[in-house]
Amino acid sequence: MEKVYQKIKVFCTKYSAALNVIILGLFCYLFLFHNLGLYPLIDVDETRYVNMSRDMFFLKDYVTPYLNFENFLEKPPLYFWLNVIAYHIFNDTNVFVSRFATALIATFSVFFTYFFAAKTMQSKAYGLICAFVLLSSAWFLVLSHIAILDMGFMAFSAAAIYCAILSEFSKESNKKYCWYFAWFFMALSVLAKGLIGIIIPAMVVFLSFLAFRKVKELFKPINIIPGIIIFLLVAMPWHILVYKAHGMAWFNDYIVKHHFARFIDSSMGLGRKQPFLFYVPIVLAGVMPWTVSFIWQICRGIKSAAKNYRAAKSPKVWFTSDTNDKKIILFAVIYAISTLLFFSASSSKLPTYALAIFPALSLIIGYFWWGYVCFDKYTKNIKASSLITFVILIIAGIAGAVVNYFPPAALNMYLDKFESFSTTICVWFTVLPLIGCLCLIAKNRALLFISNVIFMLGVMFISTAYVFPSITTFGQNELEEFASIAANDNKGAQLVTFGFARKYSLMNNFDNKITYIIDTDAKDIDELNTAMAKKGKVYLIVKNDTYEYFKPQGIFKNLEVVKQYEKYTLLAK
């Protein structure tokens, strides 16, 4: 038996690089692709962007994105291009294929984080731990299962930053290639999210090299001149073509409104004004199950930095980066803080923007756990933070069980939908943390780390089986059914919505232009009357409370109720 064990150990050591890739690939499939098509498109930005991708696929106009048969000039095209490529490869536009590009980009970011961390720290174990921290972080997982633009921006901006930093850890003859790839990925980042694809990588790289005291590296002609050429060759063609097609209309919408106006003043852009510290709770909750150890690490880092500052004779001595681990942690801290501050300073804030910080967080949290798993460092901190995490999860599981079996009257109508989900999540939140506690008692450091990853894998399975599908039961399924009724009308009916925000899930089943009337003031009521006076069959969707409020006023007197459900009513003329 001992000989067999030794042979396995020698084999694993010899082929560790290949085995790491295989293991990471397997977990990427389980985390990111499994059950990806199990639930419908969700009526956030997902239904909008997927329908735009489908329009691009069928119309074969790869310059101008369209939404509801109108030009949609506020977003760059890379996400839509990737979806179109997926549609061609699979010869289908179903839900799984529509999310495939997002999951693939997420996989790319996980592998790039692995290779970057392993190369810079000269440790495959560090690379693997960082990759698993990123892969199993809650917010990364949520956004990797929804077809939106932010995953592409996060992945390509991180790749650009990684390549630039890798130049510090490469042979002199290979440095220029790192910079060329950095410019290439920055161009993709611009095509994924706009000018911010330049700002974030340039900011992080400049500040990092400033801390390394090697700013001159950024401006070497052998690096910067070919790099700019590569960037322009990749990023400029679409910008030139779309400007030729739409001129200042595109410039004003894309550049002025959706870049500068929304950053400076949310009232000039799309609203979405939030407090300065808006992203802090999102980040802390988003790195679950690593949240408590991350907070512990922040406290330890602040304490250590203060101690070093007091002991240092000058700030120059304090900011040393003479070893690989010091360089990487310094870089990761700069990456995380500068990106967080940039988005916090913006007048318009969305929770999805926080995703851009997560590659840096994976390097920081991964370093903490790498020291524990491989070198038995930070033992006290890891044990304490893990115990706190497990206690919180167990309490959450027990509380969920109590609510499930003794629900308050106000929750009865919702818990009926999620009874099996509640039972499953209660068991999972109790059993896995107990296993983690056993790992603490047995002092099995590697298994303790793995138990956190497996816990999040189970949470992801439960979420894709129960949570994500349930989101559409709060009215979206009603809208899609109403859209199908209008679409199947042999008279080529028109579809109008009144008194609620645009719901692009209607476009999943209705292929003609939809008339959205958002408000319920006098002007929009006139617009509604005009829309309903059009020739032919017209269907109208209203919220039930709006219908009940305006019904006595006679606005709907010439319309018949086709169907009425819990949230919406379908009327027809």
C-alpha positions as CSV (number, residue, x, y, z in Angstrom):
1,M,0.0,0.0,0.0
2,E,2.9,2.3,0.9
3,K,4.5,1.7,-2.5
4,V,1.2,2.6,-4.3
5,Y,0.9,5.8,-2.3
6,Q,4.5,6.7,-3.2
7,K,3.9,6.1,-6.9
8,I,0.8,8.2,-6.8
9,K,2.7,11.0,-5.0
10,V,5.5,10.9,-7.5
11,F,3.0,11.0,-10.4
12,C,1.1,13.9,-8.9
13,T,4.4,15.8,-8.3
14,K,5.7,15.2,-11.8
15,Y,2.5,16.2,-13.5
16,S,1.3,18.7,-11.0
17,A,0.8,21.5,-13.6
18,A,-1.4,19.4,-15.8
19,L,-3.3,18.0,-12.8
20,N,-4.0,21.6,-11.5
21,V,-5.4,22.6,-14.9
22,I,-7.6,19.5,-15.1
23,I,-8.9,20.0,-11.5
24,L,-9.5,23.7,-12.1
25,G,-11.2,22.9,-15.4
26,L,-13.5,20.4,-13.7
27,F,-14.5,22.8,-11.0
28,C,-15.0,25.6,-13.5
29,Y,-17.5,23.3,-15.3
30,L,-19.3,22.4,-12.1
31,F,-19.4,26.0,-10.8
32,L,-20.0,27.9,-14.0
33,F,-21.6,25.7,-16.7
34,H,-23.6,23.1,-14.8
35,N,-27.3,24.0,-14.8
36,L,-26.5,27.2,-16.8
37,G,-29.6,26.7,-19.0
38,L,-31.9,25.4,-16.3
39,Y,-33.6,28.8,-15.5
40,P,-35.1,31.4,-17.8
41,L,-33.5,34.7,-18.8
42,I,-33.9,37.1,-15.8
43,D,-35.6,40.4,-16.3
44,V,-32.7,42.5,-15.2
45,D,-30.2,43.6,-17.9
46,E,-30.0,39.9,-19.0
47,T,-33.2,39.9,-21.1
48,R,-32.1,43.2,-22.7
49,Y,-28.6,42.2,-23.7
50,V,-29.5,38.7,-24.9
51,N,-32.3,40.0,-27.1
52,M,-29.8,42.5,-28.5
53,S,-27.4,39.7,-29.2
54,R,-30.1,37.7,-31.0
55,D,-31.0,40.7,-33.1
56,M,-27.4,41.1,-34.1
57,F,-27.2,37.4,-35.0
58,F,-30.3,37.5,-37.2
59,L,-29.8,41.0,-38.7
60,K,-26.1,40.5,-39.3
61,D,-25.3,44.1,-38.4
62,Y,-22.2,43.8,-36.3
63,V,-21.6,47.6,-35.9
64,T,-24.9,48.9,-34.5
65,P,-26.6,47.1,-31.6
66,Y,-30.5,47.2,-31.7
67,L,-33.0,47.1,-29.0
68,N,-36.7,46.9,-29.7
69,F,-36.0,47.8,-33.3
70,E,-34.2,51.0,-32.3
71,N,-30.5,51.9,-32.3
72,F,-28.9,51.1,-28.9
73,L,-25.7,53.3,-28.9
74,E,-24.8,53.4,-25.3
75,K,-22.8,50.1,-25.1
76,P,-19.7,48.7,-27.0
77,P,-20.1,45.5,-29.0
78,L,-17.7,42.9,-27.7
79,Y,-20.3,41.1,-25.5
80,F,-22.8,40.9,-28.4
81,W,-20.1,39.7,-30.7
82,L,-19.1,36.9,-28.4
83,N,-22.8,35.8,-28.1
84,V,-23.1,35.9,-31.8
85,I,-20.1,33.6,-32.1
86,A,-21.6,31.2,-29.6
87,Y,-24.9,31.2,-31.6
88,H,-23.0,30.3,-34.7
89,I,-21.0,27.6,-33.0
90,F,-24.0,25.9,-31.4
91,N,-26.4,26.9,-34.2
92,D,-28.9,27.9,-31.5
93,T,-30.0,30.9,-29.5
94,N,-31.3,29.1,-26.4
95,V,-30.7,30.2,-22.8
96,F,-27.7,28.0,-22.3
97,V,-25.9,29.3,-25.4
98,S,-26.9,32.9,-24.5
99,R,-25.1,32.6,-21.2
100,F,-22.2,30.5,-22.6
101,A,-20.0,33.4,-23.4
102,T,-20.3,34.9,-19.9
103,A,-19.4,31.6,-18.3
104,L,-16.5,31.1,-20.7
105,I,-15.1,34.6,-19.9
106,A,-15.5,33.8,-16.2
107,T,-13.5,30.6,-16.7
108,F,-10.8,32.6,-18.6
109,S,-10.5,35.0,-15.6
110,V,-10.1,32.1,-13.2
111,F,-7.4,30.4,-15.2
112,F,-5.6,33.7,-15.9
113,T,-5.6,34.4,-12.1
114,Y,-4.2,30.9,-11.5
115,F,-1.3,31.4,-14.0
116,F,-0.6,34.9,-12.9
117,A,-0.4,34.0,-9.2
118,A,1.6,30.8,-9.8
119,K,4.1,32.6,-12.1
120,T,4.6,35.7,-9.9
121,M,4.9,33.8,-6.6
122,Q,6.6,30.7,-8.1
123,S,4.0,28.6,-6.5
124,K,1.4,26.5,-8.2
125,A,-0.3,26.1,-4.8
126,Y,-0.7,29.8,-4.4
127,G,-2.1,30.0,-8.0
128,L,-4.6,27.3,-7.3
129,I,-5.8,28.7,-4.0
130,C,-6.3,32.2,-5.5
131,A,-8.2,30.7,-8.5
132,F,-10.5,28.8,-6.2
133,V,-11.1,31.9,-4.0
134,L,-12.2,33.8,-7.1
135,L,-14.2,30.9,-8.4
136,S,-16.1,30.3,-5.2
137,S,-16.8,34.0,-4.2
138,A,-20.5,34.5,-4.1
139,W,-20.8,37.7,-6.2
140,F,-18.5,36.3,-8.9
141,L,-20.7,33.2,-9.0
142,V,-23.9,35.2,-9.3
143,L,-22.7,37.4,-12.1
144,S,-21.1,34.5,-14.0
145,H,-24.6,33.0,-14.3
146,I,-26.3,36.1,-15.7
147,A,-25.6,37.3,-19.3
148,I,-24.4,40.9,-18.7
149,L,-21.4,43.0,-19.7
150,D,-19.6,43.3,-16.4
151,M,-17.9,39.9,-16.5
152,G,-16.1,40.7,-19.8
153,F,-14.9,44.0,-18.4
154,M,-13.6,42.4,-15.2
155,A,-11.8,39.6,-17.1
156,F,-10.2,41.6,-19.8
157,S,-9.2,44.6,-17.6
158,A,-7.7,42.1,-15.1
159,A,-5.8,40.3,-17.9
160,A,-4.4,43.7,-19.1
161,I,-3.3,44.5,-15.5
162,Y,-1.9,41.0,-14.9
163,C,0.2,41.1,-18.2
164,A,1.7,44.5,-17.3
165,I,2.6,43.3,-13.8
166,L,4.0,40.0,-15.2
167,S,6.7,42.1,-17.0
168,E,8.3,42.6,-13.6
169,F,8.6,38.8,-13.1
170,S,9.7,37.9,-16.7
171,K,13.1,37.7,-18.4
172,E,14.3,40.9,-20.0
173,S,13.8,39.4,-23.5
174,N,10.1,38.6,-22.7
175,K,9.1,41.8,-21.0
176,K,8.0,43.5,-24.2
177,Y,5.6,40.6,-25.0
178,C,3.9,41.0,-21.6
179,W,3.3,44.7,-22.5
180,Y,2.0,43.8,-25.9
181,F,-0.5,41.5,-24.4
182,A,-1.4,44.1,-21.8
183,W,-2.3,46.6,-24.6
184,F,-4.2,43.9,-26.5
185,F,-6.4,43.0,-23.4
186,M,-6.9,46.6,-22.6
187,A,-8.3,47.1,-26.1
188,L,-10.7,44.2,-25.5
189,S,-11.6,45.8,-22.2
190,V,-12.6,49.0,-24.0
191,L,-14.7,47.0,-26.5
192,A,-16.3,45.3,-23.5
193,K,-17.2,48.3,-21.4
194,G,-16.0,51.5,-23.0
195,L,-13.4,54.1,-22.0
196,I,-13.3,52.7,-18.4
197,G,-11.4,49.8,-20.0
198,I,-8.5,52.2,-20.4
199,I,-8.9,54.0,-17.1
200,I,-8.9,51.1,-14.6
201,P,-5.9,49.2,-16.1
202,A,-3.9,52.4,-16.7
203,M,-4.6,53.6,-13.1
204,V,-3.8,50.3,-11.4
205,V,-0.6,49.7,-13.5
206,F,0.7,53.3,-13.0
207,L,0.1,53.2,-9.3
208,S,1.7,49.8,-9.0
209,F,4.8,50.7,-10.9
210,L,5.0,54.0,-8.9
211,A,5.1,51.9,-5.7
212,F,7.7,49.6,-7.3
213,R,9.7,52.8,-8.2
214,K,9.8,51.7,-11.8
215,V,7.6,54.2,-13.6
216,K,10.1,54.6,-16.4
217,E,9.2,51.0,-17.5
218,L,5.8,52.3,-18.6
219,F,7.3,54.7,-21.2
220,K,10.0,52.6,-22.8
221,P,9.6,53.0,-26.6
222,I,10.1,49.3,-27.2
223,N,7.0,48.7,-25.0
224,I,4.7,51.6,-25.5
225,I,4.9,52.3,-29.3
226,P,4.1,48.7,-30.5
227,G,1.6,48.5,-27.6
228,I,-0.3,51.6,-28.8
229,I,-0.4,50.3,-32.3
230,I,-1.8,46.9,-31.1
231,F,-4.4,48.8,-29.0
232,L,-5.5,50.9,-31.9
233,L,-5.7,48.0,-34.4
234,V,-8.0,46.1,-32.0
235,A,-10.1,48.9,-30.5
236,M,-10.4,51.6,-33.2
237,P,-12.1,49.9,-36.2
238,W,-15.5,49.6,-34.4
239,H,-15.3,53.1,-33.1
240,I,-14.6,54.5,-36.6
241,L,-17.4,52.4,-38.2
242,V,-20.0,53.3,-35.6
243,Y,-19.1,57.0,-35.8
244,K,-19.5,56.8,-39.6
245,A,-22.9,55.2,-39.2
246,H,-24.3,57.5,-36.6
247,G,-22.0,60.6,-36.2
248,M,-22.6,62.9,-33.2
249,A,-25.7,61.0,-32.1
250,W,-23.4,58.1,-31.2
251,F,-20.8,60.4,-29.7
252,N,-23.3,62.3,-27.5
253,D,-25.0,59.1,-26.3
254,Y,-22.0,56.8,-25.9
255,I,-19.2,59.2,-24.9
256,V,-20.8,62.3,-23.3
257,K,-23.8,60.7,-21.6
258,H,-22.7,57.2,-20.7
259,H,-19.1,58.0,-19.8
260,F,-18.6,61.5,-18.5
261,A,-22.1,62.6,-17.5
262,R,-23.0,59.5,-15.5
263,F,-19.6,59.6,-13.6
264,I,-19.8,63.3,-12.8
265,D,-23.5,63.7,-12.0
266,S,-26.0,60.8,-12.0
267,S,-28.9,63.2,-12.8
268,M,-27.2,63.9,-16.1
269,G,-26.8,60.2,-16.8
270,L,-29.1,57.5,-15.6
271,G,-29.6,58.3,-12.0
272,R,-28.5,55.5,-9.7
273,K,-26.9,57.9,-7.1
274,Q,-25.7,56.0,-4.1
275,P,-23.7,56.7,-0.9
276,F,-19.9,56.8,-1.1
277,L,-19.6,53.5,0.9
278,F,-22.2,51.8,-1.3
279,Y,-19.7,49.1,-2.5
280,V,-18.3,48.2,0.9
281,P,-21.1,45.8,2.0
282,I,-21.4,44.5,-1.5
283,V,-17.7,43.5,-1.5
284,L,-17.8,42.0,2.0
285,A,-20.9,40.0,1.3
286,G,-19.7,39.1,-2.2
287,V,-16.5,37.4,-1.0
288,M,-18.5,34.9,1.1
289,P,-17.5,32.4,2.4
290,W,-14.1,34.2,2.8
291,T,-15.7,37.3,4.3
292,V,-14.7,36.8,8.0
293,S,-11.1,35.7,7.2
294,F,-10.9,38.7,4.8
295,I,-12.0,41.2,7.5
296,W,-9.5,39.5,9.8
297,Q,-6.8,39.9,7.2
298,I,-7.7,43.6,6.7
299,C,-7.3,44.3,10.4
300,R,-4.1,42.4,10.6
301,G,-2.7,44.2,7.5
302,I,-3.6,47.7,9.0
303,K,-2.0,46.7,12.3
304,S,1.1,45.4,10.6
305,A,1.4,48.5,8.3
306,A,1.0,50.9,11.3
307,K,3.7,48.9,13.1
308,N,6.1,49.0,10.2
309,Y,5.5,52.7,9.7
310,R,6.4,53.5,13.3
311,A,9.5,51.4,13.0
312,A,10.6,52.7,9.6
313,K,13.0,55.6,9.5
314,S,11.3,57.0,6.4
315,P,8.3,56.2,4.2
316,K,10.7,55.1,1.5
317,V,11.9,52.2,3.7
318,W,8.3,51.5,4.8
319,F,7.1,50.9,1.2
320,T,9.6,48.1,0.3
321,S,8.8,45.6,-2.4
322,D,12.1,43.6,-2.4
323,T,10.5,40.2,-2.5
324,N,7.9,38.6,-4.7
325,D,5.3,38.2,-2.0
326,K,5.7,41.8,-0.9
327,K,5.3,43.0,-4.5
328,I,2.2,40.9,-5.2
329,I,0.5,41.9,-2.0
330,L,1.4,45.6,-2.5
331,F,0.1,45.4,-6.1
332,A,-3.1,43.6,-5.1
333,V,-3.8,46.1,-2.3
334,I,-3.3,49.0,-4.8
335,Y,-5.5,47.2,-7.4
336,A,-8.3,46.7,-4.9
337,I,-8.3,50.1,-3.1
338,S,-7.8,52.2,-6.3
339,T,-10.6,50.4,-8.1
340,L,-12.9,50.6,-5.1
341,L,-12.2,54.4,-4.7
342,F,-12.8,55.0,-8.4
343,F,-16.2,53.4,-8.5
344,S,-17.1,54.9,-5.1
345,A,-16.3,58.4,-6.5
346,S,-18.6,57.9,-9.4
347,S,-22.0,59.6,-9.1
348,S,-23.8,56.6,-10.7
349,K,-23.3,53.3,-8.9
350,L,-24.5,49.8,-9.7
351,P,-23.8,46.6,-7.6
352,T,-22.4,44.8,-10.7
353,Y,-19.5,47.3,-10.9
354,A,-18.0,45.9,-7.7
355,L,-17.1,42.8,-9.7
356,A,-14.0,44.6,-11.1
357,I,-12.4,44.4,-7.6
358,F,-12.6,40.6,-7.2
359,P,-9.4,39.5,-9.0
360,A,-7.4,41.7,-6.6
361,L,-9.4,40.3,-3.6
362,S,-8.7,36.8,-4.7
363,L,-4.9,37.5,-4.6
364,I,-5.1,39.0,-1.1
365,I,-7.4,36.3,0.4
366,G,-5.5,33.6,-1.4
367,Y,-2.2,34.7,0.1
368,F,-3.7,34.4,3.6
369,W,-5.0,30.9,2.9
370,W,-1.8,29.9,1.1
371,G,0.3,30.7,4.1
372,Y,-2.1,28.7,6.3
373,V,-2.5,25.6,4.0
374,C,1.1,25.3,2.9
375,F,3.2,26.7,5.7
376,D,0.9,26.6,8.8
377,K,1.0,30.4,9.2
378,Y,-1.8,32.6,10.4
379,T,-3.2,29.5,12.2
380,K,-4.9,31.4,15.0
381,N,-6.5,33.9,12.6
382,I,-7.8,31.2,10.2
383,K,-9.2,29.0,12.9
384,A,-11.0,31.9,14.6
385,S,-12.4,33.3,11.4
386,S,-13.5,29.9,10.1
387,L,-15.2,29.1,13.4
388,I,-17.1,32.4,13.3
389,T,-18.1,31.7,9.7
390,F,-19.3,28.2,10.5
391,V,-21.3,29.4,13.5
392,I,-23.0,32.1,11.4
393,L,-23.9,29.5,8.7
394,I,-25.2,27.0,11.2
395,I,-27.3,29.7,12.9
396,A,-28.6,30.7,9.5
397,G,-29.5,27.1,8.7
398,I,-31.3,26.5,12.0
399,A,-33.1,29.9,11.6
400,G,-34.1,28.9,8.1
401,A,-35.5,25.6,9.4
402,V,-37.5,27.3,12.1
403,V,-39.0,29.8,9.6
404,N,-39.7,26.9,7.2
405,Y,-41.6,24.8,9.6
406,F,-43.1,27.6,11.7
407,P,-43.5,30.4,9.1
408,P,-44.9,33.8,10.0
409,A,-48.3,34.4,8.4
410,A,-46.9,37.2,6.2
411,L,-44.4,34.7,4.6
412,N,-46.9,31.9,3.9
413,M,-47.6,32.9,0.3
414,Y,-43.9,32.9,-0.5
415,L,-42.7,29.9,1.5
416,D,-45.3,27.7,-0.3
417,K,-43.2,28.2,-3.5
418,F,-39.9,27.4,-1.8
419,E,-40.6,24.6,0.6
420,S,-38.2,22.2,-1.0
421,F,-35.6,24.9,-1.4
422,S,-35.9,25.9,2.2
423,T,-35.3,22.3,3.4
424,T,-32.3,21.8,1.1
425,I,-30.6,25.1,2.0
426,C,-31.2,24.5,5.8
427,V,-29.5,21.1,5.6
428,W,-26.6,22.4,3.5
429,F,-26.0,25.4,5.8
430,T,-25.9,23.1,8.7
431,V,-24.1,19.9,7.5
432,L,-21.2,21.5,5.6
433,P,-20.1,23.9,8.3
434,L,-20.2,21.0,10.8
435,I,-17.8,19.1,8.5
436,G,-15.6,22.3,8.4
437,C,-15.6,22.2,12.2
438,L,-14.4,18.6,12.1
439,C,-11.5,19.7,9.8
440,L,-10.6,22.4,12.4
441,I,-10.5,19.7,15.1
442,A,-8.5,17.3,13.0
443,K,-6.1,20.2,12.0
444,N,-6.5,19.2,8.3
445,R,-5.7,22.6,6.8
446,A,-6.1,21.7,3.1
447,L,-9.5,20.0,3.8
448,L,-10.7,23.1,5.7
449,F,-10.0,25.2,2.6
450,I,-11.7,22.6,0.4
451,S,-14.7,22.5,2.6
452,N,-15.4,26.2,2.0
453,V,-15.1,25.6,-1.8
454,I,-17.5,22.6,-1.7
455,F,-19.9,24.6,0.5
456,M,-20.1,27.3,-2.2
457,L,-20.4,24.6,-4.9
458,G,-23.5,23.3,-3.1
459,V,-24.9,26.8,-2.7
460,M,-24.5,27.3,-6.4
461,F,-26.3,24.1,-7.3
462,I,-29.1,25.0,-5.0
463,S,-29.3,28.5,-6.4
464,T,-29.5,27.4,-10.0
465,A,-32.1,24.8,-9.2
466,Y,-34.3,26.9,-6.9
467,V,-33.4,30.5,-6.5
468,F,-32.7,31.7,-10.0
469,P,-35.8,29.9,-11.5
470,S,-38.0,31.4,-8.7
471,I,-37.1,35.0,-9.7
472,T,-39.3,34.9,-12.8
473,T,-42.3,33.8,-10.7
474,F,-42.7,37.3,-9.4
475,G,-44.5,38.6,-12.5
476,Q,-42.0,37.9,-15.3
477,N,-43.6,34.6,-16.2
478,E,-47.0,36.4,-16.5
479,L,-45.4,39.0,-18.9
480,E,-43.9,36.3,-21.1
481,E,-47.2,34.5,-21.3
482,F,-49.0,37.7,-22.2
483,A,-46.4,38.4,-24.9
484,S,-46.9,34.9,-26.3
485,I,-50.7,35.5,-26.6
486,A,-50.0,38.7,-28.5
487,A,-47.4,37.0,-30.7
488,N,-49.7,34.1,-31.6
489,D,-52.5,36.4,-32.6
490,N,-53.1,35.7,-36.3
491,K,-53.9,39.4,-37.0
492,G,-50.4,40.5,-36.2
493,A,-51.3,42.3,-33.0
494,Q,-49.5,45.2,-31.4
495,L,-48.3,45.1,-27.8
496,V,-48.4,48.1,-25.4
497,T,-47.3,48.3,-21.7
498,F,-48.6,51.0,-19.4
499,G,-47.4,52.3,-16.0
500,F,-44.3,50.2,-15.3
501,A,-40.7,50.2,-16.3
502,R,-39.5,48.5,-19.5
503,K,-39.5,44.7,-19.2
504,Y,-37.4,43.2,-22.0
505,S,-38.6,39.7,-21.1
506,L,-41.5,40.5,-23.3
507,M,-39.1,40.4,-26.2
508,N,-38.3,36.7,-25.4
509,N,-41.7,35.8,-27.0
510,F,-42.8,38.9,-29.0
511,D,-40.8,39.7,-32.2
512,N,-42.3,43.0,-33.2
513,K,-41.8,46.5,-31.7
514,I,-43.3,47.0,-28.3
515,T,-44.7,50.4,-27.2
516,Y,-43.6,51.2,-23.7
517,I,-45.5,53.9,-21.8
518,I,-43.8,54.3,-18.5
519,D,-45.6,56.9,-16.5
520,T,-49.3,57.5,-15.7
521,D,-49.5,61.2,-16.0
522,A,-51.9,63.1,-18.3
523,K,-49.3,63.2,-21.2
524,D,-48.7,59.5,-21.1
525,I,-52.4,58.7,-20.8
526,D,-52.8,60.6,-24.1
527,E,-50.0,58.5,-25.5
528,L,-51.7,55.4,-24.3
529,N,-55.0,56.5,-26.0
530,T,-53.1,57.1,-29.2
531,A,-51.4,53.7,-29.1
532,M,-54.7,51.9,-28.4
533,A,-56.4,53.8,-31.3
534,K,-54.2,52.2,-33.8
535,K,-55.7,50.0,-36.4
536,G,-55.7,46.2,-35.8
537,K,-55.6,44.2,-32.7
538,V,-53.8,45.8,-29.7
539,Y,-52.9,44.2,-26.5
540,L,-52.3,46.2,-23.3
541,I,-50.4,45.0,-20.2
542,V,-50.9,46.9,-16.9
543,K,-50.1,46.3,-13.3
544,N,-53.1,45.2,-11.3
545,D,-53.0,48.2,-9.0
546,T,-52.7,50.6,-12.0
547,Y,-55.7,48.8,-13.6
548,E,-57.8,49.1,-10.5
549,Y,-56.9,52.7,-10.0
550,F,-57.7,53.9,-13.5
551,K,-60.6,51.5,-14.2
552,P,-63.3,53.8,-12.6
553,Q,-62.0,56.7,-14.7
554,G,-63.1,54.9,-17.9
555,I,-59.6,54.7,-19.4
556,F,-60.0,51.0,-20.1
557,K,-63.8,51.0,-20.9
558,N,-63.4,49.8,-24.5
559,L,-61.0,47.0,-23.6
560,E,-61.7,43.5,-22.6
561,V,-59.8,41.6,-19.9
562,V,-58.0,38.7,-21.6
563,K,-56.2,37.4,-18.5
564,Q,-55.5,38.6,-15.0
565,Y,-52.9,37.1,-12.7
566,E,-51.3,37.9,-9.4
567,K,-49.4,41.0,-10.6
568,Y,-50.4,41.9,-14.2
569,T,-53.6,42.2,-16.3
570,L,-53.7,41.7,-20.0
571,L,-56.3,43.7,-21.9
572,A,-57.2,43.8,-25.6
573,K,-59.0,46.0,-28.1
